[in-house]
Amino acid sequence: MLSNFESWLTSQGLSEGLAQALEFSAALAALLLLALLTGWAALRFLAPLFERTAQRSSSKWDDTLVERLFFKRSAYLLPSLAVYLACDLIYPPASPSGTLFKRAALILFVIISVRVLDAFLSALHDIYRLHGADRAKPIRGYIQAVTILVYIMAGIFIVAIATGQSPWGILTVLGGLTAVLLLVFKDTLLGFVASIQLSTNDMVQVGDWIEMPKYGADGEVIDISINTIKVRNWDKTIATIPTYALVSDSFKNWRGMAESGGRRIKRALLLDMNSIRFCSEEMLRRFAHIELLTPYLTSKGTEIAAYNAEHHPDPSSRLNGRQQTNIGILRAYIIAYLKHHPQIRQDMTFLVRQLEPTPQGLPMEIYVFSRQQAWADYEAVQADIFDHILAAVPEFGLRIFQFPAGHDLKGVLHP
């Protein structure tokens, strides 16, 4: 078509060079006009048609495609395709100008296709999250890996189109640069492999509470990507951890605690061993008025009386026979108190035990599980329990160990 136009210009007395320049300008103007018209038509009619159809449907996943501009980006494929096809009509086969425009159209087609695939992959991730599956099995790392691969392949095809070479030949050349590529993309590759391991083994999910002191992380996981995992610490700072670090290093995941329905309370009271003694009759009568202790004192008293009646111990020493101690009754009281506490799980580990004596006293450890798992509520339950127990200890003739303070020394020096 343009060869006839060039011949006509030459016949009108124009030089061959000027005729070729006008021919090139006319072709460029025609192709640009075609691209603008087809692009306008696609954006004005086709894209809105698909978007309205998606929005009117009952499903939600196609709305995500609209939000990610999938249809608008796809509309731009039409102008590049129209320009490519028009080159065969305007230029003769193997024409240098026609080859140039066709290559430009193909490069534009590849760039737009990558953008369309990027929007589709982003929409795919949003749809996955919409169904709530991303919390248990995050796929963002996989989406990012596929996106990177798509962009790399697009770059290879663009170079192949621009140079007129086969893309497989370029891939062969890149194969020789594998070591360099591995070095450049080391973190990405490690993160991708780590993402697969984390997902396959269900090691961490968005929303998990994890601790990783090495990276200053102690809080909730808010994002998992191919390179990094973001943790919002309880002080509202954000800690960023390399994804592969969760595979190569150790970390604590509190998800098991959240799923169990209880949160452990593990704390010990340090009792002054000088205050431990056998219970006198007067002490036992006083303890009998404590309602929580009545069943224990009754059964224990019957048991001890039966034992002593059977063995007839010498009453001249309290070490003969069996006697109740104030620390034993305190332990029984703590057990009874916790058994009746509405916020303590009775179906999980339940221990009130003595640990090895220390220079600071005899530790009596409480090892139980609270129903409350939220931090503030859990601390409130724990504080309520120990407020009561610390206040109850003196009622049993016992003392909590405490290092001498200034007030104590003042009392000794100035009685």
C-alpha positions, 0 to 999 in steps of 0.5 A: 500500500505504501509503495504506491504512495511513495511512487506517487510522491516521486511522480510529483517531483519529490526526491526519493529521500523526502518521499521515504520520510513522508511515507514513514511519517504517514505510516506512523501517523496511521498506526498511532491513529489506529492504536488510539481508536482501538484503545479508546473503543476497548476502554470505552466499551469492552472493559466497562462491559466486562466490569459491569458483568462481573459486578452484577454477578452473585460471586465476589471473586470476579469483583476482585478482578475489577478492583485489580484493574484486570479488565482495563489492563486487558483492554490495552492488548487490543491496540498492540494487536491491531498495530501488529496486524495492520503492519502486514497490510501497510508494508510489504513482507520483509520491509525494514519499516514494517519489521520495526513497527511489528517488533515495537507492537510485539514488545508493547504486547509483551509488556501489557501481557505482563501487567495483565498477568500481574493483575491476575495474580494479585487478584488470585491472592485476594480471592484466596484471602477472601475465602480465609485460607491465607491465614492457615496456608499463606500463598503470597510467597508463591505469588511473588515467585511466579510474578518474578518468573513472569517478569524475567521471562518477559524481559527475555522475550523483549530482548529476543524480539528487539534483537530478532533472536530466538528466546531459547538461545538467550536462555542458553546464554543465561544458563552460563550465568547461573552462578551469577544469578544465584548470587544476585537472587540468593535471598529470593531463592532462600526465601522461596524455599523457606516459604514452601517449608513454612507452608508445608509444615504449617510452621507459621501463619498470619496472626500467630504470636511468635517470639524470636529474640535474635531479631527483636520480634515478640508479637503478631505476624502481620505479613508473610512474603517471599523475602520477609516476615513482618511482626507487629511487636506488643510495643507497636514496633514492627520487626522484619525477619528474613523468611529463611531465618524461621527455617534456619533459626529457632523461634517460639510460636504461641499458636498451640497455646491459643488453640488449646483454650488455656494459657499457662500460669507458672509462678512460685511463692518463696516461703520463709522456712523459719515459719514452717511448723507443726499445727497446734490444736488451736491452729486446727480449730481456727483452720476448720472455720475456712470453708474451702479447707473443711473437706480436706481437714475432715478427711486428713484428720480421720486418716491421721487419727486412724494411723496414730491409733493403729501405731500408738506413737509416743506422745512425748515428742511431736515427731512421733506419729503423723502431724499436720503442718501449716505448709501442708494445709496452705498447699491444700488451701491453694489447691481448693481455692484454684479448684473453685476458681472459675477462670482456671481450666480443671481439665488441663495440667494442674499442680501446686508443688514444692520445689527444691529449697533455695537460700531465698526460701522454699518455693511453692510453685503454682502450675495451672492454666487460665481460661483467659488468653488475651494478655490483659485478661490473663494478667488480671486473672493471674494478679487476682489469684496471687493477690489473694494467696499472698494475703492468705499466707500469714493466716497459716502462720507462714511468711513470704521471704523478702530481702531486708529493706531499708525499713527493716534495717531501720527497725533493727538499728533503732528499735 
